[in-house]
Amino acid sequence: MEPPDGASDASRHWAFDGVFRSIRASHRGRLRIVFTVMEPMRDGRFAFHNATALTRWLLSRWSEPFRSALRRDDAPRFLATHGLELTDAAADAALRERFLAPAGLGDAALAVGEILMIADGAGA
């Protein structure tokens, strides 16, 4: 389910709001959150950018819709509203360089559009 037509970009982050509020409210002291997020496609859809028709069909059959997305450029501002600071973000190219290539898997298929993010902050 995507935000309604005409919704602002901020509404695309709705799925994260409750999760981050809950984590911060229940945690004391320094906090590190590691999560993945889909970056919306140029046309605004939430999907793997290089997904084949078969992949899209399988994900829909498995009821794994992407319900929200976050543009990499919007992440620092969005996380700051939750008292968090983006400390790292790695998409397919960085993940390939950091992890796959050193393991001899530099040519392995990797989804495009999902970003691993690390955010630091403090709990309530």
N, C-alpha and C positions, 0 to 999 in steps of 0.2 A: 504494500500500500504506500503510495507516494502522497506528499502533501497535496492539498487541493490545488487545482489550476489557479494561477495567479498568486499563490502563496509566496511570501518573501523567502529569501535564502535562509534566514534564521529558522524558519519552520522546518527546514530539512534536518535540523539537529535535534528535533523533539525526542527521539528515542534515547539520546544520551543524557538529557537533562536529569531525569529522575534517577538514573543509575549513578551519575556523579554526585548528585545531592545526597543520596543514600550512603554512598561510600564515605564521603567526607563527614557526614553526621555521625556515623558509627565508628569512625577511626580517630585515634588520638595520636599526636606526634607527627613525625615526618611521614610522608605518603608518596608512594610511587605507583602509578597506574600504567600498565602496559596493555594496549588494546589495538585491535585492527579496525579499520574503517574503510568503507568504499568511498572513492572519490567519484563524484557524478561524472557521467560522460558529457561530452560537449553539448549534446542535445538535451541534457538534464536528466536522462534516465539513470537509474541506479542499477549497474550491472558490471560484470567483468568486461573490460574493454576489448579483450581478445577472445571472448567466449564463442564457441561454435554453436550452431543450432542445436546439436546434440547436448552440449553442456547446458544451454538455457532450458531445454526440455527436461533434462534430468533434475535440475535445480527446482523447476516448477513442480515436477512429480514428487519430489522429496519435501515439498512445502518449505523451501528455503528462500523466501523472497527477501530482497534487501529493502528494509523499511525506512532507512535514512541514509544519508551520505554527508560527507564533510569535505569541502575543498581544502587542500593542503594550505593554501594561503589564508583561509579563514580560521584554521586551527588555533593559532596563538591567541587571537582575540576571543574566540569561543571558550577556550580553556581558562583564560583569565577571568571570565565571568563566574567560574567555579573555583577560583582561588588556586588554579593550577598553571604551571608553566611548561610549555612544550620543550623538552630537552633533546628529543631525537625523533626523526620521521624517516622511514626507509620504505621506498616503493620497490618495484620489481628490479630495477637496475642496481640499486644499492644492496638489496638482499642477495642478488646474484653475485655481486662483487665481494661482499663480506662473508657470505656463508657457502654458497653453492660452488663457486670457482675454487676456493681453497680445498674443498672436499672432492675436487675432480668432476663436479657436476655443472660446470659452467654452461653447458649446452642444454641442460634439462629444461623442459617446458615449465613455465611459471605464469601464474595468472597476472594480468595487468589490470590495475585499477584499485587494488587493495593496498592499503598503506599500514604499516606497523608504526604505531606512535607510542612514545614514552613521555609521560607528563609527571612532574614533581610538584609537590605542594605540602600542605599540612592539613590534618584533620580538624574537626571542630574544637 
